[in-house]
Amino acid sequence: MQPEQWHEDSFPLGDFVLDSGTVLRDARLAYHSRGTLNSAADNLVVLPTHYGGAMQANHRWADSPHSPLAGADYCILVPALFGNGESSSPSNAGPGQGDSAFPQVTLADNVRAQRRLIEAQFDDACPRLVAGWSMGGMQALQWGALYPQRVGALLAICATARCYPHNALFLDGIKAALEADPALAAGGFPERGLRAFARVYAGWAYSQRFFRHGSYRGLGFDSVADLVAHWEADHLRAHPYDLLAMLDTWQQGDIARMPGFAGDTTAALKRISAPTIAMPCASDLYFTAEDAAADVAQIAAGTCRVLASDYGHCAGGPGYEAQSMQAIFAAMRTLLEPGA
């Protein structure tokens, strides 16, 4: 049976109170969905988006013929991050909250908004699986800690429970590259800053071996220069304050900073009761395998499956590398099995 077509919509949250106490006015959560809930309402799969990623990118988790989500068995929800230009963001916020005035949004704010959407539009169903890459995986872990009785299983790909210090330092570097362009503060288009941002980012996104062995050819690029030019072109299409808003959400991301945990990472991780698979990449330079393995070891039903790839952080991205995608699909199958 063939799956239904993807549906695009936007859910009005109204004046949404953030963890900071600030109100995000006339907030809205953009989302894509496919399929319908079954009579038991136990087939909902949530695929939160990642840094800079549009909702369309996560279709690859479900559209691949090798994916366990490819058929019509599941109702799939792809909610967009605040700040990504699809949900409420600096680029589309109302008066007084645009650009640099956009309020700080946490990963937990995103998860609470997603829960509101599911309550209203998806029969308040309990997700069978929440799965994501990078910031999407961070959201999956926060789902498990915020709503431990409502989540069937979690898959965190190239993600950790918090933004650890070296990861935060990497983000400081790309942020500084963008903010060094005086055009940003002057209200102009910071082309030089965006190019610098992309160039620095590209050097961190893959591993040293990826470049040494010419693995970029597997992505269709003839040279490192071609790969970097692609990254620059992609970032020149982005709104600079959207990038900075999502970066701040990422950099401040910490499962222990959610309300109720008082900074205790162990307590937050131990609250996760759902079967959880962490899938870090052995060559990831910022969401390291060591950090991810230490996190998931504190989850009662947690296991770690390390991706052996030279693609670094990008190994886990939807559609990036066939070998890693097959490993991710295998993990999804494990978690979707009854009684997982």
ZATI-652890 format. One line per 3 residues: number of its first residue (from 1); for each residue x, y, z of N, C-alpha, C, CB. Coordinates in pm, whole numbers. Glycine has a CB too. Layout:
BEGIN
NUM) X,Y,Z,X,Y,Z,X,Y,Z,X,Y,Z  ... $
//
This chain:
BEGIN
1) 85,-120,0,0,0,0,88,125,0,-96,1,123  63,213,-92,143,334,-105,105,438,1,128,393,-246  205,510,55,174,613,155,105,732,91,301,659,225 $
4) 38,811,175,-26,932,127,79,1038,96,-127,984,230  35,1148,35,124,1259,6,149,1339,134,65,1349,-105  259,1413,135,291,1500,247,193,1618,250,436,1549,238 $
7) 156,1656,370,65,1769,392,141,1877,469,-64,1725,470  132,2000,426,199,2112,492,97,2201,561,282,2194,391  128,2239,685,35,2324,759,112,2404,865,-78,2239,825 $
10) 41,2491,933,100,2574,1039,0,2581,1153,136,2717,986  45,2550,1273,-42,2546,1389,-27,2674,1472,-12,2422,1475  -136,2750,1493,-126,2873,1572,-118,2843,1720,-246,2964,1543 $
13) -13,2890,1783,8,2872,1927,-39,2991,2007,154,2846,1955  -72,3100,1939,-110,3222,2008,11,3284,2077,-220,3193,2109  -12,3351,2187,98,3409,2264,158,3298,2350,48,3530,2353 $
16) 273,3251,2308,334,3131,2366,439,3172,2468,397,3042,2256  419,3130,2593,512,3167,2700,633,3073,2696,442,3160,2840  751,3132,2680,874,3057,2670,930,3027,2809,977,3134,2586 $
19) 1027,2936,2815,1089,2902,2943,1147,3025,3012,1198,2799,2922  1191,3121,2934,1250,3243,2989,1147,3334,3055,1323,3319,2881  1019,3308,3031,912,3395,3078,868,3496,2974,955,3468,3201 $
22) 947,3512,2868,911,3601,2758,799,3538,2677,1033,3630,2669  713,3620,2622,603,3572,2538,643,3586,2391,471,3650,2567  639,3477,2319,656,3481,2174,517,3506,2115,720,3347,2118 $
25) 497,3628,2065,363,3672,2026,321,3609,1893,359,3825,2015  193,3571,1890,134,3511,1769,223,3399,1714,113,3619,1659  270,3316,1803,362,3208,1763,290,3105,1677,422,3140,1888 $
28) 367,3046,1589,311,2938,1507,417,2831,1485,259,2991,1371  370,2709,1476,457,2594,1454,425,2534,1319,441,2489,1568  520,2544,1225,502,2485,1093,527,2335,1102,596,2550,989 $
31) 456,2259,1021,478,2115,1023,436,2051,891,402,2050,1138  499,1938,862,458,1851,754,407,1722,818,576,1823,654  309,1661,757,259,1533,806,223,1444,688,137,1552,899 $
34) 223,1315,717,186,1217,615,123,1097,684,310,1173,530  17,1046,625,-51,932,684,-153,974,787,50,838,746  -222,875,843,-328,901,940,-307,813,1063,-466,875,877 $
37) -359,861,1174,-354,781,1296,-442,658,1281,-399,864,1418  -397,546,1335,-481,427,1336,-581,436,1451,-395,299,1349  -667,336,1463,-774,343,1564,-720,344,1706,-869,226,1546 $
40) -602,284,1725,-541,283,1859,-457,407,1885,-456,159,1875  -439,490,1784,-358,612,1794,-218,582,1846,-426,713,1885  -161,469,1799,-28,430,1845,74,419,1731,-36,298,1919 $
43) 48,491,1622,140,482,1507,199,617,1469,67,424,1387  202,711,1564,256,844,1537,408,842,1552,193,949,1631  478,890,1450,624,904,1453,658,1051,1434,692,815,1342 $
46) 737,1107,1525,773,1248,1522,920,1261,1483,747,1315,1660  946,1345,1382,1081,1364,1329,1116,1513,1335,1093,1310,1183  1162,1565,1450,1193,1707,1461,1309,1746,1368,1229,1743,1606 $
49) 1308,1871,1324,1411,1917,1230,1540,1952,1303,1360,2038,1150  1647,1969,1224,1781,1997,1274,1821,2141,1242,1882,1898,1215  1942,2179,1283,1991,2315,1263,1993,2349,1114,2132,2331,1323 $
52) 1925,2456,1078,1925,2502,940,1846,2415,845,2063,2511,891  1789,2307,895,1720,2214,807,1574,2249,787,1731,2075,860  1530,2251,662,1388,2267,633,1318,2133,655,1366,2317,487 $
55) 1188,2139,673,1110,2018,697,1127,1916,585,962,2052,713  1142,1965,462,1156,1878,346,1270,1778,362,1177,1962,221  1378,1820,429,1494,1731,443,1458,1604,517,1607,1803,517 $
58) 1370,1613,617,1337,1495,696,1245,1399,624,1273,1537,825  1193,1439,508,1116,1344,428,1201,1223,391,1062,1413,301  1333,1242,383,1420,1131,342,1417,1015,440,1563,1181,326 $
61) 1386,1045,567,1375,935,664,1259,843,626,1355,990,806  1157,900,563,1035,824,537,1018,784,391,916,903,580  1077,860,299,1053,835,158,1145,730,98,1068,963,82 $
64) 1256,701,161,1347,599,109,1277,463,108,1477,593,193  1290,388,-1,1226,255,-5,1282,160,99,1242,194,-143  1398,192,155,1460,106,256,1416,143,398,1612,115,246 $
67) 1339,249,413,1299,296,545,1181,217,599,1264,445,540  1180,186,728,1062,122,787,941,214,790,1093,76,928  962,343,761,853,440,758,797,459,618,900,572,813 $
70) 847,383,520,815,410,379,672,377,341,908,333,291  610,284,407,475,246,370,370,337,430,449,104,412  251,281,447,139,360,500,106,322,643,16,342,412 $
73) 197,254,711,168,206,846,172,315,952,265,98,882  245,423,923,269,524,1026,215,661,987,416,533,1055  173,733,1090,139,874,1076,265,951,1115,13,916,1165 $
76) 320,1025,1022,450,1088,1043,434,1239,1054,546,1053,928  496,1295,1157,490,1438,1183,632,1495,1182,419,1467,1319  653,1600,1102,782,1669,1097,758,1813,1140,846,1663,952 $
79) 785,1846,1268,767,1984,1315,895,2064,1294,726,1986,1465  881,2188,1255,996,2274,1228,1040,2347,1354,962,2375,1117  1172,2358,1370,1229,2434,1481,1184,2580,1477,1381,2426,1477 $
82) 1160,2638,1594,1151,2782,1600,1285,2839,1553,1116,2830,1745  1277,2938,1465,1399,3001,1415,1445,2952,1281,1507,2982,1511  1383,2847,1227,1433,2792,1100,1374,2860,977,1405,2645,1093 $
85) 1290,2961,998,1230,3033,886,1095,2977,844,1322,3030,769  1056,2861,897,925,2801,866,830,2820,985,941,2650,832  873,2780,1103,801,2817,1225,836,2963,1260,837,2720,1344 $
88) 781,3013,1370,813,3151,1412,964,3168,1421,745,3184,1548  1013,3277,1362,1156,3299,1345,1185,3448,1339,1207,3229,1218  1312,3487,1355,1346,3629,1338,1305,3685,1203,1494,3648,1356 $
91) 1305,3601,1100,1274,3649,965,1125,3669,940,1328,3552,865  1039,3614,1026,895,3627,1001,816,3671,1125,839,3496,951  887,3708,1234,819,3748,1357,748,3882,1341,919,3756,1473 $
94) 654,3906,1429,578,4030,1425,658,4149,1475,453,4016,1505  597,4266,1474,666,4389,1516,726,4375,1656,569,4507,1514  849,4421,1667,916,4419,1796,987,4291,1832,819,4448,1901 $
97) 971,4185,1749,1038,4059,1779,1115,4004,1659,936,3956,1826  1133,4084,1558,1208,4041,1441,1357,4057,1457,1162,4116,1321  1431,3992,1371,1578,4002,1365,1640,3983,1504,1621,4138,1306 $
100) 1723,4078,1549,1796,4060,1675,1706,4067,1797,1904,4164,1686  1580,4112,1781,1488,4122,1894,1411,3993,1919,1391,4235,1870  1437,3890,1840,1367,3763,1858,1406,3705,1994,1399,3663,1743 $
103) 1309,3659,2072,1342,3610,2207,1417,3478,2204,1215,3594,2288  1489,3450,2314,1562,3324,2325,1463,3209,2340,1659,3327,2445  1483,3106,2258,1395,2989,2258,1478,2867,2294,1325,2971,2119 $
106) 1426,2783,2381,1498,2663,2421,1448,2541,2342,1482,2639,2571  1524,2433,2351,1478,2308,2293,1350,2262,2361,1587,2200,2304  1341,2282,2493,1219,2243,2565,1099,2324,2518,1238,2262,2716 $
109) 1119,2452,2484,1010,2532,2427,958,2465,2299,1057,2677,2397  1052,2420,2215,1013,2352,2092,932,2225,2121,1136,2318,2009  978,2147,2217,910,2022,2249,771,2048,2306,993,1938,2348 $
112) 758,2149,2393,627,2181,2448,530,2227,2339,639,2290,2555  582,2302,2241,498,2345,2128,454,2225,2046,574,2446,2039  543,2131,2026,509,2010,1952,401,1930,2023,633,1922,1931 $
115) 413,1923,2155,309,1854,2234,175,1923,2216,348,1849,2384  173,2056,2219,49,2131,2198,-12,2097,2061,75,2284,2208  72,2092,1960,25,2057,1825,-37,1918,1824,141,2064,1725 $
118) 30,1822,1887,-21,1685,1887,-153,1676,1964,83,1589,1949  -163,1749,2073,-290,1752,2149,-405,1799,2061,-276,1845,2272  -379,1904,1984,-486,1969,1908,-517,1899,1776,-449,2111,1880 $
121) -414,1850,1707,-433,1803,1570,-414,1653,1551,-339,1875,1481  -358,1586,1651,-330,1442,1635,-383,1363,1755,-179,1419,1620  -504,1403,1800,-577,1326,1902,-498,1305,2031,-615,1193,1847 $
124) -405,1396,2060,-322,1383,2180,-253,1247,2186,-407,1405,2306  -214,1197,2069,-151,1065,2061,-14,1065,2128,-138,1021,1915  23,950,2180,158,932,2236,249,885,2123,157,828,2356 $
127) 354,959,2092,441,918,1982,498,777,2001,555,1018,1966  486,698,1898,548,564,1899,699,577,1898,500,480,1777  748,678,1824,892,702,1813,914,851,1790,955,618,1698 $
130) 1013,906,1859,1064,1040,1828,1209,1021,1787,1049,1140,1950  1242,1063,1665,1375,1039,1611,1426,1164,1542,1375,920,1514  1555,1193,1559,1610,1309,1492,1761,1307,1489,1562,1434,1558 $
133) 1814,1391,1403,1958,1407,1386,2000,1542,1443,1998,1396,1237  2114,1547,1511,2171,1671,1560,2073,1738,1655,2207,1765,1442  2031,1862,1629,1934,1926,1717,1802,1849,1721,1910,2069,1672 $
136) 1771,1775,1616,1652,1690,1618,1667,1579,1720,1627,1630,1480  1788,1522,1732,1813,1420,1832,1812,1476,1973,1944,1353,1805  1861,1599,1989,1853,1664,2119,1708,1681,2162,1925,1800,2116 $
139) 1622,1718,2067,1480,1731,2098,1419,1596,2136,1405,1791,1978  1461,1489,2067,1410,1356,2100,1439,1321,2246,1471,1249,2007  1561,1348,2292,1596,1318,2431,1514,1404,2527,1747,1342,2454 $
142) 1489,1529,2489,1410,1614,2577,1264,1570,2580,1419,1760,2531  1214,1517,2471,1080,1457,2471,1073,1348,2578,1045,1399,2331  1176,1263,2580,1176,1151,2674,1180,1194,2819,1290,1062,2647 $
145) 1251,1305,2847,1261,1354,2985,1139,1435,3027,1385,1438,3001  1083,1512,2934,965,1594,2967,838,1510,2978,946,1702,2861  824,1411,2891,700,1332,2885,733,1183,2886,619,1367,2758 $
148) 791,1134,2995,839,995,2997,729,890,2980,909,969,3125  608,922,3018,499,824,3005,428,831,2871,399,845,3117  472,923,2784,399,945,2660,479,910,2535,355,1087,2653 $
151) 602,865,2551,687,837,2436,723,690,2432,816,924,2441  702,627,2316,729,484,2305,876,451,2292,656,428,2188  949,530,2214,1091,503,2189,1158,629,2137,1108,386,2088 $
154) 1291,634,2152,1368,751,2114,1490,709,2033,1412,831,2238  1521,788,1929,1641,767,1849,1712,901,1834,1607,705,1709  1832,911,1893,1910,1035,1890,2034,1012,1806,1948,1082,2034 $
157) 2036,1069,1685,2143,1045,1588,2240,1163,1590,2085,1024,1444  2367,1136,1615,2468,1242,1622,2420,1356,1710,2501,1294,1480  2381,1321,1832,2323,1418,1925,2364,1382,2067,2169,1423,1912 $
160) 2360,1480,2154,2387,1459,2296,2279,1528,2378,2527,1512,2335  2279,1501,2508,2176,1556,2595,2198,1703,2626,2170,1478,2724  2320,1750,2606,2349,1893,2624,2457,1932,2524,2394,1924,2771 $
163) 2470,2062,2507,2577,2114,2421,2702,2123,2508,2540,2255,2357  2791,2026,2493,2910,2020,2578,3009,2130,2540,2977,1881,2566  3105,2162,2631,3189,2282,2614,3260,2294,2480,3291,2285,2720 $
166) 3315,2185,2427,3387,2196,2299,3290,2225,2186,3466,2068,2270  3172,2166,2193,3066,2194,2095,3029,2342,2101,2940,2104,2123  3013,2394,2222,2978,2536,2238,3087,2628,2184,2952,2567,2385 $
169) 3212,2587,2200,3323,2668,2148,3322,2671,1996,3457,2614,2199  3293,2558,1934,3277,2555,1788,3171,2655,1744,3240,2413,1741  3060,2657,1815,2951,2748,1780,2991,2894,1801,2827,2716,1861 $
172) 3069,2920,1905,3120,3056,1925,3200,3102,1803,3208,3063,2051  3277,3008,1745,3360,3044,1630,3280,3082,1508,3450,2930,1595  3179,3004,1474,3101,3038,1355,3016,3162,1379,3013,2920,1313 $
175) 2968,3178,1502,2893,3299,1536,2981,3423,1520,2838,3290,1681  3106,3415,1568,3197,3529,1558,3227,3562,1413,3328,3499,1632  3236,3458,1328,3264,3481,1186,3152,3562,1121,3281,3347,1112 $
178) 3028,3533,1158,2914,3606,1102,2905,3747,1160,2784,3530,1129  2922,3758,1291,2905,3888,1355,3020,3984,1326,2890,3870,1504  3131,3932,1275,3244,4020,1241,3215,4106,1117,3369,3938,1217 $
181) 3114,4069,1041,3077,4147,924,2997,4269,970,2995,4061,821  3049,4391,951,2978,4510,1000,2841,4531,935,3062,4632,975  2819,4466,821,2689,4482,755,2576,4427,841,2690,4411,619 $
184) 2605,4328,925,2500,4270,1009,2446,4374,1107,2552,4148,1086  2534,4438,1181,2491,4538,1278,2430,4661,1212,2609,4580,1364  2472,4688,1087,2422,4805,1016,2286,4780,951,2522,4849,911 $
187) 2236,4659,962,2107,4626,904,2113,4588,758,2016,4741,919  2233,4566,704,2246,4524,566,2258,4373,554,2366,4589,502  2293,4327,435,2306,4183,412,2453,4145,433,2257,4144,268 $
190) 2482,4061,533,2622,4030,567,2679,3918,480,2632,3991,715  2698,3946,352,2745,3841,261,2881,3784,305,2756,3895,118  2974,3873,339,3106,3826,380,3097,3742,507,3202,3945,403 $
193) 3014,3784,599,2998,3710,722,2936,3573,700,2914,3788,818  2836,3565,612,2772,3437,583,2869,3342,512,2647,3459,497  2950,3396,422,3049,3311,355,3151,3258,457,3121,3391,242 $
196) 3195,3345,547,3291,3301,649,3228,3198,741,3340,3421,731  3104,3221,781,3028,3127,865,3026,2989,800,2884,3178,888  2990,2985,672,2979,2859,600,3114,2790,584,2917,2881,463 $
199) 3217,2868,557,3350,2811,534,3404,2746,663,3448,2921,484  3387,2816,776,3432,2759,902,3350,2634,937,3422,2863,1016  3220,2643,919,3130,2533,950,3167,2407,872,2984,2572,921 $
202) 3194,2423,742,3225,2308,657,3346,2231,707,3249,2354,513  3441,2301,765,3560,2234,816,3535,2149,939,3664,2334,846  3428,2179,1011,3392,2103,1130,3291,1991,1101,3336,2196,1234 $
205) 3213,2005,997,3099,1916,975,3139,1775,935,3009,1973,870  3256,1762,874,3308,1632,831,3436,1602,909,3334,1629,676  3489,1483,892,3611,1448,965,3736,1481,883,3610,1299,1001 $
208) 3851,1471,948,3978,1492,879,3995,1388,767,4096,1484,979  3957,1264,796,3972,1158,695,3882,1181,575,3942,1021,757  3766,1241,598,3675,1272,489,3746,1355,382,3550,1347,541 $
211) 3820,1455,427,3892,1541,333,4017,1473,280,3928,1673,399  4089,1404,365,4213,1340,322,4189,1231,217,4285,1280,442  4079,1158,233,4048,1049,141,3961,1091,22,3980,938,216 $
214) 3927,1218,15,3847,1266,-98,3704,1216,-96,3911,1224,-226  3650,1193,24,3513,1139,33,3407,1236,-18,3482,1101,176  3444,1363,-33,3350,1461,-87,3305,1423,-228,3412,1600,-88 $
217) 3385,1341,-294,3344,1297,-430,3217,1213,-423,3458,1217,-498  3198,1145,-311,3076,1067,-294,2951,1152,-282,3088,981,-174  2971,1281,-257,2860,1375,-251,2844,1453,-382,2879,1473,-136 $
220) 2927,1419,-480,2915,1482,-611,3004,1603,-632,2775,1522,-633  3102,1624,-544,3193,1739,-557,3330,1692,-604,3205,1816,-422  3389,1767,-696,3519,1729,-752,3635,1773,-665,3534,1788,-889 $
223) 3613,1869,-577,3721,1924,-496,3667,1980,-366,3797,2033,-573  3758,2007,-272,3718,2072,-147,3659,2210,-177,3839,2085,-52  3717,2279,-275,3668,2412,-311,3522,2405,-357,3755,2475,-420 $
226) 3488,2301,-433,3350,2286,-480,3255,2262,-362,3339,2170,-581  3299,2180,-267,3217,2153,-149,3194,2282,-70,3284,2047,-61  3300,2358,-48,3288,2482,28,3199,2583,-45,3427,2543,54 $
229) 3211,2588,-177,3126,2679,-255,2979,2643,-237,3164,2675,-405  2950,2514,-229,2812,2469,-205,2764,2516,-68,2802,2315,-216  2849,2501,34,2812,2546,167,2788,2697,169,2922,2508,268 $
232) 2873,2773,100,2854,2917,96,2723,2954,28,2970,2984,23  2695,2891,-85,2572,2921,-157,2449,2889,-71,2565,2843,-289  2456,2779,2,2345,2738,87,2322,2840,199,2371,2600,146 $
235) 2430,2889,260,2415,2984,369,2378,3124,321,2543,2990,450  2412,3157,199,2372,3287,145,2221,3295,123,2444,3314,14  2155,3180,120,2008,3178,107,1939,3190,244,1964,3048,38 $
238) 2018,3180,351,1960,3182,486,1949,3325,538,2045,3098,581  1858,3345,632,1846,3473,700,1945,3472,816,1699,3499,751  2033,3570,827,2139,3564,929,2086,3554,1071,2226,3685,918 $
241) 1978,3623,1101,1927,3616,1238,1853,3486,1267,1834,3733,1265  1802,3420,1163,1749,3284,1182,1863,3191,1223,1679,3233,1053  1977,3201,1152,2092,3118,1187,2135,3143,1331,2208,3146,1091 $
244) 2139,3268,1372,2184,3302,1507,2084,3257,1613,2208,3451,1518  1956,3264,1583,1855,3221,1680,1863,3071,1703,1713,3259,1631  1874,2993,1595,1886,2848,1610,2017,2811,1678,1877,2779,1473 $
247) 2124,2884,1645,2254,2859,1708,2244,2880,1859,2362,2952,1647  2173,2984,1901,2158,3010,2044,2079,2898,2111,2089,3144,2067  1972,2850,2045,1895,2738,2099,1985,2616,2117,1776,2704,2007 $
250) 2068,2589,2017,2160,2477,2022,2262,2496,2134,2232,2461,1886  2325,2613,2136,2434,2637,2230,2385,2630,2375,2498,2773,2203  2263,2676,2399,2208,2672,2535,2136,2541,2564,2112,2788,2554 $
253) 2134,2451,2467,2062,2325,2483,2121,2239,2593,2062,2249,2353  2039,2203,2690,2085,2124,2803,1963,2059,2867,2164,2211,2906  1957,1927,2863,1842,1856,2917,1821,1887,3065,1859,1705,2898 $
256) 1931,1921,3137,1921,1947,3281,1870,2087,3312,2055,1927,3346  1866,2175,3211,1815,2311,3232,1665,2320,3214,1884,2407,3138  1602,2210,3175,1457,2211,3163,1395,2228,3302,1406,2082,3095 $
259) 1277,2289,3309,1211,2306,3438,1197,2173,3511,1073,2369,3420  1238,2172,3638,1221,2053,3721,1348,1976,3748,1125,1964,3658  1459,2009,3679,1580,1929,3697,1694,2005,3765,1627,1879,3564 $
262) 1683,2134,3781,1779,2214,3858,1924,2187,3820,1760,2188,4005  1948,2166,3691,2084,2148,3644,2142,2010,3663,2171,2244,3711  2061,1914,3706,2109,1778,3733,2091,1691,3608,2034,1715,3855 $
265) 2199,1677,3530,2192,1601,3404,2156,1455,3430,2325,1609,3329  2215,1395,3532,2187,1255,3563,2040,1234,3594,2273,1208,3680  1981,1324,3674,1840,1310,3708,1752,1321,3584,1799,1416,3810 $
268) 1787,1413,3494,1708,1430,3372,1715,1306,3284,1754,1552,3294  1835,1251,3268,1852,1132,3184,1785,1010,3246,2000,1103,3159  1791,999,3377,1731,884,3444,1578,889,3438,1776,879,3590 $
271) 1524,1006,3409,1377,1016,3397,1328,955,3266,1333,1164,3406  1418,938,3171,1379,879,3043,1358,730,3062,1487,906,2933  1235,685,3039,1203,543,3057,1188,470,2924,1075,529,3137 $
274) 1175,543,2815,1153,480,2684,1280,412,2634,1106,584,2582  1267,300,2562,1383,243,2494,1448,349,2406,1342,119,2408  1578,367,2420,1649,475,2354,1775,422,2288,1684,587,2453 $
277) 1795,459,2163,1920,427,2094,1989,558,2059,1894,341,1965  2112,571,2104,2197,682,2061,2286,631,1948,2283,739,2179  2296,711,1842,2377,672,1726,2477,784,1693,2287,641,1603 $
280) 2579,800,1774,2682,899,1741,2771,846,1629,2768,933,1866  2843,936,1565,2941,895,1465,3079,898,1528,2935,988,1339  3159,797,1502,3292,786,1562,3381,905,1526,3358,658,1518 $
283) 3355,970,1412,3441,1080,1367,3375,1216,1380,3482,1058,1224  3261,1225,1452,3194,1353,1474,3284,1441,1560,3054,1334,1541  3308,1564,1517,3401,1653,1586,3336,1736,1696,3465,1744,1488 $
286) 3203,1741,1702,3141,1824,1806,3034,1753,1886,3082,1945,1745  2949,1671,1829,2863,1581,1906,2939,1449,1915,2719,1563,1839  3033,1440,2007,3128,1329,2004,3063,1198,2050,3249,1360,2091 $
289) 3120,1088,2000,3072,955,2039,3091,933,2188,3144,846,1959  3201,984,2242,3227,969,2386,3118,1035,2469,3364,1028,2421  3081,1158,2433,2976,1229,2507,2841,1157,2494,2964,1373,2457 $
292) 2807,1116,2373,2677,1051,2350,2669,919,2425,2654,1028,2201  2777,842,2424,2777,713,2495,2763,733,2645,2906,635,2465  2828,836,2699,2815,864,2843,2673,905,2879,2914,973,2885 $
295) 2608,981,2791,2469,1021,2814,2377,900,2817,2423,1120,2707  2382,820,2712,2285,711,2699,2307,602,2803,2291,651,2559  2428,593,2858,2455,496,2964,2375,526,3090,2604,494,2996 $
298) 2327,649,3103,2249,688,3221,2098,669,3201,2278,833,3256  2059,621,3082,1919,594,3052,1894,444,3073,1882,637,2904  1794,411,3151,1773,272,3192,1763,177,3073,1647,261,3275 $
301) 1690,215,2971,1672,130,2854,1749,187,2735,1523,117,2819  1866,243,2763,1945,307,2658,2057,218,2606,2004,435,2709  2081,226,2475,2192,156,2412,2260,251,2314,2144,26,2341 $
304) 2384,221,2283,2462,305,2192,2507,221,2073,2585,367,2265  2479,272,1954,2526,209,1830,2606,314,1755,2405,153,1742  2737,299,1751,2823,400,1691,2830,382,1540,2964,392,1751 $
307) 2809,491,1466,2823,489,1321,2972,495,1286,2746,608,1255  3019,397,1212,3159,395,1169,3166,460,1032,3215,248,1165  3199,588,1030,3196,664,906,3300,775,912,3056,722,880 $
310) 3352,814,795,3441,928,785,3366,1058,762,3541,907,673  3232,1051,755,3153,1170,724,3133,1263,843,3020,1128,672  3189,1227,958,3178,1314,1074,3035,1335,1116,3242,1446,1045 $
313) 3002,1457,1156,2865,1485,1201,2764,1458,1089,2854,1631,1248  2804,1481,967,2710,1466,855,2674,1321,826,2769,1527,731  2744,1227,887,2711,1085,865,2565,1057,898,2802,995,949 $
316) 2513,1124,1001,2377,1095,1045,2269,1173,974,2366,1120,1189  2307,1265,889,2208,1348,822,2119,1268,729,2275,1457,745  1990,1302,721,1899,1228,634,1942,1233,488,1758,1282,648 $
319) 1977,1119,434,2014,1109,294,2158,1136,261,1932,1200,217  2243,1162,361,2382,1199,334,2466,1080,287,2444,1260,457  2460,970,361,2549,858,333,2471,728,343,2670,857,430 $
322) 2473,649,237,2389,528,229,2418,430,341,2410,459,95  2545,407,373,2580,309,476,2523,350,611,2732,293,485  2538,476,646,2483,523,774,2331,521,774,2533,665,804 $
325) 2270,555,661,2123,551,652,2072,410,679,2076,600,513  2140,308,626,2096,171,648,2103,135,796,2180,73,565  2210,180,864,2224,154,1007,2114,226,1085,2363,198,1057 $
328) 2081,347,1044,1975,423,1111,1839,357,1090,1972,569,1059  1813,310,969,1686,242,942,1676,114,1026,1673,209,791  1789,44,1044,1788,-77,1126,1753,-43,1271,1925,-149,1120 $
331) 1807,68,1321,1775,111,1457,1627,149,1468,1863,231,1498  1573,217,1366,1431,250,1366,1346,123,1373,1395,332,1240  1383,21,1295,1307,-104,1296,1306,-166,1435,1365,-205,1195 $
334) 1422,-166,1500,1432,-220,1635,1337,-147,1730,1576,-210,1686  1335,-15,1722,1256,65,1815,1107,61,1784,1304,207,1814  1071,32,1660,931,27,1620,868,-109,1646,917,62,1475 $
337) 949,-208,1678,895,-342,1706,808,-338,1832,1010,-445,1722  698,-409,1832,615,-412,1954,697,-460,2072,492,-504,1934  680,-391,2183,753,-428,2303,896,-387,2307,746,-571,2320 $
340) 937,-299,2210,1077,-254,2208,1111,-181,2336,1102,-162,2087 $
//
